[in-house]
Structures are given as structure tokens and as C-alpha cells.
Amino acid sequence: MTTPEKLAELRNLERKLSARCFWLFRLFLIITILLIFLIVISAIGIIFLGLGTNWILFSFEGWMVGLSTLIGLFIFLEIIFYLHFFLLRRKRLKIGKPKLEFIDGKKVIDITFPRGTDGGIYSKTYIEIDNQKVLRLKNLMIPPDELW
């Protein structure tokens, strides 16, 4: 698999993972709001209506423990998804990063015109910038579609 194909695959995987994380976060917000609403109803029933602590399926403390556990679980899952997303993005950026090249102990700075083209016949011109750097200008002479 070539480097552009790997980059495209990683970019697609990154988009899918981002969509999954967004869906999970939305689910987390909806469930949390529903549980907070149930806790408020339970508190209103206990304080104002005097219905007792177990009138809405669980006790008030049970609802609080359940909400805390669920929030902790979702935070843990969000951290795992974020780390996976961060590592995937880091891998994609590492693959797309140009590798350093040296000629006669001098660092080569490569400029290609037009940018992002692959294939074809290029002219290469080397210009010495200083004792440590060389500029390589690559100019497309014959595009790949005109070769055959």
C-alpha cells in the first residue's frame, strides 16, 4: 500500500472514530439529563410530597450512586476514545511528514512545482543556500498523462 493510500485510509478511520465519539458524547448527555431529571423528581417527591425514599423504583441514594457510576463510566470511555483518536491522528501526521534527506552532509530542502503531483518527468535544480543546506527545485516538465 502506498503512502497516499495509507494516509487516505487513516483519514477515513479518523473521521469514523470522530463520528463515533460524537455519538457517544450525545448519548452520554441525553442519559445524564434523564437521570438528573429523575433525581429531581425523586427529591421533589421526598421533600415536598412526603412519599418516602423508595417511591420511584430506587431510593434517592441509589439514583445518586447510579448517576455517579454512569458519569464515571462515560468519562472513562471518552478518555479511551480520545486517546485512540489522538494516537491515530499522531500516526497519520507521522506518515505524512516528509523525511529528512542529506546530500554530502547538507540538509536538502525540497520544493516541487506543481504541489501534490505524482508521476511524470521532472527537472531538478540544486541550489546551495549555505554550508549546511541545499535547495532542490523540482519542476514538472512532462505530466504523467502525456507519457504514454
SERO-443188 format. One line per 5 residues: number of its first residue (from 1); their letters; for each residue x, y, z of C-alpha. Coordinates in Angstrom, 2 decimals, decimal comma. Layout:
! SERO-443188
NUM = A = X Y Z  ...
//
This chain:
! SERO-443188
1 = MTTPE = 0,00 0,00 0,00  1,44 3,37 -0,98  1,80 6,31 1,38  -1,12 8,35 -0,08  -3,38 5,29 0,24
6 = KLAEL = -2,31 4,82 3,87  -2,95 8,50 4,57  -6,41 8,32 2,97  -7,28 5,19 4,94  -6,11 6,74 8,21
11 = RNLER = -8,04 9,94 7,44  -11,23 7,92 6,81  -10,72 5,93 10,01  -10,17 9,19 11,88  -13,46 10,59 10,55
16 = KLSAR = -15,36 7,43 11,53  -13,86 7,47 15,00  -14,70 11,14 15,39  -18,33 10,45 14,43  -18,48 7,56 16,95
21 = CFWLF = -17,07 9,74 19,71  -19,59 12,47 18,93  -22,45 9,94 19,01  -21,25 8,56 22,34  -20,97 12,05 23,81
26 = RLFLI = -24,51 12,88 22,65  -25,80 9,64 24,21  -23,98 10,49 27,42  -25,63 13,92 27,58  -29,12 12,54 26,95
31 = ITILL = -28,81 9,79 29,60  -27,30 12,20 32,11  -30,08 14,74 31,62  -32,72 12,00 32,01  -31,14 10,73 35,24
36 = IFLIV = -30,82 14,24 36,65  -34,48 14,78 35,82  -35,40 11,55 37,67  -33,29 12,61 40,68  -35,03 15,99 40,78
41 = ISAIG = -38,45 14,27 40,61  -37,36 11,88 43,36  -36,16 14,78 45,53  -39,42 16,68 44,97  -41,42 13,59 45,93
46 = IIFLG = -39,36 13,05 49,10  -39,19 16,66 50,26  -42,49 18,22 49,23  -44,89 15,29 48,85  -43,55 13,11 51,68
51 = LGTNW = -43,69 9,91 49,62  -40,69 8,24 51,27  -37,29 7,40 49,88  -38,21 4,37 47,73  -41,22 5,69 45,87
56 = ILFSF = -39,66 5,92 42,38  -38,23 2,40 41,86  -34,95 3,04 43,73  -34,02 5,10 46,73  -32,65 8,59 46,32
61 = EGWMV = -29,19 7,35 47,26  -29,48 4,58 44,66  -30,23 7,12 41,95  -27,25 9,24 43,04  -24,89 6,24 43,05
66 = GLSTL = -26,20 5,10 39,65  -25,75 8,57 38,16  -22,23 8,88 39,59  -21,26 5,44 38,30  -22,67 6,16 34,85
71 = IGLFI = -20,89 9,52 34,63  -17,63 7,87 35,70  -18,07 5,13 33,09  -18,78 7,60 30,31  -15,82 9,77 31,30
76 = FLEII = -13,59 6,67 31,22  -14,91 5,72 27,76  -14,45 9,27 26,47  -10,83 9,25 27,66  -10,19 5,92 25,91
81 = FYLHF = -11,79 7,14 22,67  -9,86 10,41 22,86  -6,54 8,60 23,35  -7,30 6,26 20,44  -8,22 9,24 18,24
86 = FLLRR = -5,08 11,15 19,35  -2,80 8,19 18,60  -4,44 7,65 15,20  -4,00 11,33 14,30  -0,39 11,23 15,50
91 = KRLKI = 0,28 8,17 13,32  -1,29 9,89 10,29  0,79 13,02 10,80  3,94 10,94 11,25  3,35 9,11 7,94
96 = GKPKL = 2,62 12,37 6,10  5,69 14,11 7,48  8,48 14,38 4,91  11,65 12,51 5,71  14,91 14,41 6,06
101 = EFIDG = 17,34 13,95 3,21  21,02 14,82 3,11  23,46 15,25 0,20  27,16 15,49 1,07  26,24 16,15 4,70
106 = KKVID = 23,92 19,05 3,76  20,22 19,09 4,50  18,06 19,10 1,36  15,03 21,38 1,25  12,71 20,08 -1,45
111 = ITFPR = 10,23 22,28 -3,32  8,08 20,67 -6,02  6,02 22,58 -8,56  3,12 21,97 -9,00  2,42 20,73 -5,49
116 = GTDGG = 0,86 17,34 -4,85  1,57 15,84 -8,24  2,96 12,33 -8,57  4,50 10,80 -11,64  5,74 12,43 -14,78
121 = IYSKT = 9,19 13,74 -15,66  10,73 16,46 -13,51  13,72 18,71 -13,89  15,78 19,04 -10,72  17,86 22,06 -9,90
126 = YIEID = 20,12 22,13 -6,86  20,98 25,49 -5,28  23,40 25,72 -2,36  21,95 28,01 0,29  24,78 27,86 2,83
131 = NQKVL = 27,28 25,33 4,19  24,52 23,24 5,77  21,54 23,48 3,37  20,80 22,74 -0,28  17,59 23,74 -2,08
136 = RLKNL = 16,21 21,25 -4,62  13,69 22,72 -7,03  11,65 20,08 -8,88  9,63 21,36 -11,80  7,19 19,16 -13,74
141 = MIPPD = 8,29 19,02 -17,37  6,02 16,26 -18,78  2,80 15,32 -16,92  2,11 11,60 -16,36  -0,92 11,58 -18,68
146 = ELW = 1,26 12,68 -21,66  3,87 9,96 -21,17  2,00 7,06 -22,77
//
